[in-house]
């Protein structure tokens, strides 16, 4: 509930602070005194867009601030989801700067208008002639029935199941599309894979084959040079090994004479061993270097295959070809696994559909079970509100579609007079009838759900006498379960209030300002008398006012 409202520099208001309490609060005042200004300020707190023209003095900041007691509204999750500090006594503030820029705060944390609007809807319900249009909306009608049927937890379970069902359906569509695309490419991919698989690719093979090809193509040149090398190493007269052996023998005769000669001999010995190994390797190369036309042809064929595959797949080497082959293998395997995944998902969707159907059926049954009670309550209240012949017919039918709130089609049919056929509520109910229907609905809802503070903005327009008394009684009864604020012109309603504020205008230093004051019991008598008989306040009007208050 709202506990305090502060308004500074807004419209005709310079600076006022109002403390609100539980029960029924009445706000009265002459037409044009500024009652609508209060609603305008509240609307800004609920997220309405700001307008610099509504600021009293455009050179100063406009501030509207309200404190709310929110223990009973179960808003902890909302505050947590928006990363806001939760306080049982929450403060909402709206500022309009001289620049025209608007700012909003919840417990001193800046927020955007969307967040402010979401929270505002759960704190204050401003009920006026325009809001009665909600009665004809399907969402509102379902909310009404679900409140009576106590389906909140069931609907939350249904919505989670529906979200999972839709997610799986979306994934199934993706997999089916993927399968269709894969099937178009599968035959070609299989051909490419088979071609690479049959090629029996090996890492580094290309470089090895190219080197071997080079040797085979130059076998005669290799043999010639290797033979010359052997000749130079092992010639009986001037061969390098022969000469080096002679050098080693002479060094051997000197090594015993000094350590330096011994070291020299060891180095010559090392060179001799190394050169001897070289000689052996060269002779081995000579034996290996022989013409092999068949091997040359095989290598040429193999290289042509590899070059062709490289060109086809735009690969630089056999390693890249092997990677491409592995990717094709994965794609083919994934295509084969798609059927399995699709079957698993189809089973999940089937199970989800069965669960949704069961939940929707349970929701339907709960809704259907309260329709008679709802119709009876609405008709009884409307009879008290001057519509004795008002009748409702609420049709609830199960459909095959999973909607966001179940699988029901809903029709609210209404007739206000005997002998007339039922028609769609939106088409056949007048503005006054819609207003009373909304009041009846709000009255019923107070028995089933925790409603926010409700503000009735002159919904009693056009009624009087006994109907006015009944409206007052309904509001009074509602105020025992929630905070009710009523802006009214009717003394019958004003007299029922636990608290009574008067809005009035006052000229201060050549400036008209809107003021608000809490009336004492005696002042309430005068205010009611004025509402009954005008400014003269006759003795009969005063007596009637006292009678209403008592």
KABEL-V446025 format. One record per helix or strand of 2 or more residues. SS is the DSSP state (h for helix, s for strand). FROM is the first residue (numbers start at 1). LEN is the number of residues. If there is no record, write none. Layout:
SS|FROM|LEN + SS|FROM|LEN
//
This chain:
s|2|9 + s|13|7 + s|24|5 + h|35|11 + h|52|3 + s|62|8 + h|71|3 + h|76|6 + s|89|8 + s|102|5 + s|109|3 + h|113|9 + s|124|4 + h|131|6 + h|138|12 + h|152|47 + h|205|13 + h|219|16 + h|240|15 + h|259|30 + h|293|21 + h|318|67 + s|391|13 + s|406|10 + s|423|2 + h|425|4 + h|431|15 + s|453|5 + h|465|14 + s|484|4 + h|491|4 + s|499|9 + s|512|7 + h|521|13 + h|539|11
//
